[in-house]
Amino acid sequence: MTKVLDVLTGNPVAKAVGKQLGVPQATELRRGRELPAGDVVLAVLDGSGASSGATSEALAALGVTTADAVRDEPATRTTGADGRAVPPAYEAKIGAVVVDATALATVGELEGVRAVLRPALRALGPSARVVLVGTAPELVEAPEAAAVQQALEGITRSVGKELRTGGTANLVLVSTATTGAALTSTLSFLLEGRSAYVSGQPWRVLGGAPGEVPSDPAAPFAGRIVVVTGAARGIGAGIAEVLARDGAQLVVVDIPAAGEALTRVANRLGGTALQLDITAPDAGHRIAAHVAARHGRDARLHAIVHNAGITRDKLLVNTDEDRWGSVLEVNLAAEIRINEVLLDATVAGGLAEGGRIVGVASTSGVAGNRGQSNYAASKAGVIGLVRAEAPLVADRGITVNAVAPGFIETEMTDRIPFATREFGRRFNSLSQGGKPVDVAETIAYLAAPGSGAVTGQVIRVCGQSQIGA
Ligand SMILES: NC(=O)c1ccc[n+]([C@@H]2O[C@H](COP(=O)([O-])OP(=O)(O)OC[C@H]3O[C@@H](n4cnc5c(N)ncnc54)[C@H](O)[C@@H]3O)[C@@H](O)[C@H]2O)c1
């Protein structure tokens, strides 16, 4: 069937008609390693708490020269011809506004966020970034200060919904232990086009140590072995491509039936292919054995990305035990078993100390979805696994995180009925579906050697989908 809304938002005439009809307009997003065009404005807000200074340090470490924020305050307002107060304005478009709000402790101090954001939001260029940095509320003792830090989430989520032309707003929550070095990989990801489809999300960077910071920022995975499951096509192939771009030595895994496509991916990216059904009881050992056989007995994995997944959608009243069990086996049980083996330090070819595990959940696992009780169970399970496993391996420098994609344009989503598909594709703050590369970039950020301070987190890659928002 014709993608009616695509047509309406595609050519200029139809676009104008679409606009009249209230069809959301999609903007081409800035992707890749490009920084936003225009100044990066930094505001470190005074408050009765103490800012650690990590935000400024991280931006300096990234080599980003920051400009001072324009603030909407009585002293900076002028009077217009009609006698009304005119807020101050930036002279040119800005690329990003970063607000360090970690020190805010009273409700009154939240005014500082408004005063900075009001002029900044008016001046944002295309695919601009709003980044708020707060203190994780659960780490704040005083109830008012905790409430104020939680308020930042409400601001972030609302601003994300107000932005146009591909802009995103996100909130990074830190602790007093978070150093500038620990925050660097996160701010780099957020400012660059790599975070194009991540908006309205809060996540925590609580650790103090960044992990091993690579010498070449363009090839952070150089010399490191990374396994990607379900890599023959779709998001998995996209993940493999981004990791290869960033220097990883890949082991791509998929079922034997997808063997030809898998070999093509491996050959294109200079990796090796392992035909394996991940539900096999010995799947973890076969992955480890492949790593040891191809890379040497002493080789260890830097990361595994659990991307393989299936759907078998039906209303729960029509779901039999096969539909139920197969989805939970592939999407969750296999991952649990494989992690157990790879986390065993005595298994040759297992995960290295300081390694990374990244799961692929789904917004269905966050919000539930009609006809997907089995799938939502498995994906919510992935979120539970990440949260439970992360603290268990933290002392080994191993991180465990997940992404939760929303609507991503793949063969999986092509099969969704037309009306549901268009709804999923448009019903988000960016008014468009994401691309496999958007999920891949977020996974690469979480799996990066320098992201050691990020663990136990689930980052939605959904354009701030209204589903489960
Ligand atoms: N496409 C989306 O919008 C979307 C949204 C949320 C989450 N996800 C998740 O992202 C991941 C990738 O999705 P996709 O859209 O690329 O799907 P896809 O169906 O295009 O690709 C999935 C891949 O996993 C492989 N696979 C399935 N079962 C396997 C098994 N037992 N062993 C080894 N490999 C197996 C398949 O052969 C296939 O190559 C899945 O976990 C999916 O649940 C996708």
The ligand as an SDF file (V2000), in Angstrom:
LIG
                    3D

 44 48  0  0  0  0  0  0  0  0999 V2000
   12.8690   -2.9350   14.2220 N   0  0  0  0  0  0  0  0  0  0  0  0
   12.3660   -2.3230   15.2870 C   0  0  0  0  0  0  0  0  0  0  0  0
   11.6250   -1.3480   15.1790 O   0  0  0  0  0  0  0  0  0  0  0  0
   12.7180   -2.8030   16.6750 C   0  0  0  0  0  0  0  0  0  0  0  0
   12.1770   -2.1190   17.7530 C   0  0  0  0  0  0  0  0  0  0  0  0
   12.5070   -2.5240   19.0360 C   0  0  0  0  0  0  0  0  0  0  0  0
   13.3830   -3.5600   19.2380 C   0  0  0  0  0  0  0  0  0  0  0  0
   13.8880   -4.2300   18.1650 N   0  0  0  0  0  0  0  0  0  0  0  0
   14.8060   -5.3280   18.4420 C   0  0  0  0  0  0  0  0  0  0  0  0
   15.9960   -5.1390   17.6990 O   0  0  0  0  0  0  0  0  0  0  0  0
   16.5740   -6.4040   17.3780 C   0  0  0  0  0  0  0  0  0  0  0  0
   16.7910   -6.5130   15.8830 C   0  0  0  0  0  0  0  0  0  0  0  0
   15.5620   -6.2910   15.2290 O   0  0  0  0  0  0  0  0  0  0  0  0
   15.4110   -6.1890   13.6370 P   0  0  0  0  0  0  0  0  0  0  0  0
   14.2810   -5.2760   13.3880 O   0  0  0  0  0  0  0  0  0  0  0  0
   16.7160   -5.9280   13.0160 O   0  0  0  0  0  0  0  0  0  0  0  0
   14.9020   -7.6880   13.3370 O   0  0  0  0  0  0  0  0  0  0  0  0
   15.1770   -8.6410   12.0890 P   0  0  0  0  0  0  0  0  0  0  0  0
   14.1210   -9.6800   12.1520 O   0  0  0  0  0  0  0  0  0  0  0  0
   15.3240   -7.8620   10.8390 O   0  0  0  0  0  0  0  0  0  0  0  0
   16.5980   -9.2920   12.4590 O   0  0  0  0  0  0  0  0  0  0  0  0
   16.7580  -10.1660   13.5570 C   0  0  0  0  0  0  0  0  0  0  0  0
   17.9200  -11.0930   13.2740 C   0  0  0  0  0  0  0  0  0  0  0  0
   18.0260  -11.9940   14.3850 O   0  0  0  0  0  0  0  0  0  0  0  0
   18.2520  -13.2900   13.8440 C   0  0  0  0  0  0  0  0  0  0  0  0
   17.7820  -14.3360   14.7750 N   0  0  0  0  0  0  0  0  0  0  0  0
   16.5150  -14.6320   15.1080 C   0  0  0  0  0  0  0  0  0  0  0  0
   16.5010  -15.6930   15.9110 N   0  0  0  0  0  0  0  0  0  0  0  0
   17.7770  -16.0890   16.1040 C   0  0  0  0  0  0  0  0  0  0  0  0
   18.3900  -17.1410   16.8330 C   0  0  0  0  0  0  0  0  0  0  0  0
   17.6650  -18.0140   17.5210 N   0  0  0  0  0  0  0  0  0  0  0  0
   19.7250  -17.2410   16.7990 N   0  0  0  0  0  0  0  0  0  0  0  0
   20.4820  -16.3770   16.0910 C   0  0  0  0  0  0  0  0  0  0  0  0
   19.9470  -15.3510   15.3770 N   0  0  0  0  0  0  0  0  0  0  0  0
   18.6170  -15.2260   15.3850 C   0  0  0  0  0  0  0  0  0  0  0  0
   17.4310  -13.3080   12.5670 C   0  0  0  0  0  0  0  0  0  0  0  0
   17.8380  -14.3480   11.6880 O   0  0  0  0  0  0  0  0  0  0  0  0
   17.7050  -11.9350   12.0100 C   0  0  0  0  0  0  0  0  0  0  0  0
   18.8370  -11.8850   11.1840 O   0  0  0  0  0  0  0  0  0  0  0  0
   15.6000   -7.4450   17.9350 C   0  0  0  0  0  0  0  0  0  0  0  0
   16.0350   -7.8500   19.2120 O   0  0  0  0  0  0  0  0  0  0  0  0
   14.3030   -6.6990   18.0340 C   0  0  0  0  0  0  0  0  0  0  0  0
   13.4340   -7.2500   18.9880 O   0  0  0  0  0  0  0  0  0  0  0  0
   13.5720   -3.8770   16.8860 C   0  0  0  0  0  0  0  0  0  0  0  0
  1  2  1  0
  2  3  2  0
  2  4  1  0
  4  5  1  0
  4 44  2  0
  5  6  2  0
  6  7  1  0
  7  8  2  0
  8  9  1  0
  8 44  1  0
  9 10  1  0
  9 42  1  0
 10 11  1  0
 11 12  1  0
 11 40  1  0
 12 13  1  0
 13 14  1  0
 14 15  2  0
 14 16  1  0
 14 17  1  0
 17 18  1  0
 18 19  2  0
 18 20  1  0
 18 21  1  0
 21 22  1  0
 22 23  1  0
 23 24  1  0
 23 38  1  0
 24 25  1  0
 25 26  1  0
 25 36  1  0
 26 27  1  0
 26 35  1  0
 27 28  2  0
 28 29  1  0
 29 30  1  0
 29 35  2  0
 30 31  1  0
 30 32  2  0
 32 33  1  0
 33 34  2  0
 34 35  1  0
 36 37  1  0
 36 38  1  0
 38 39  1  0
 40 41  1  0
 40 42  1  0
 42 43  1  0
M  CHG  2   8   1  16  -1
M  END
$$$$
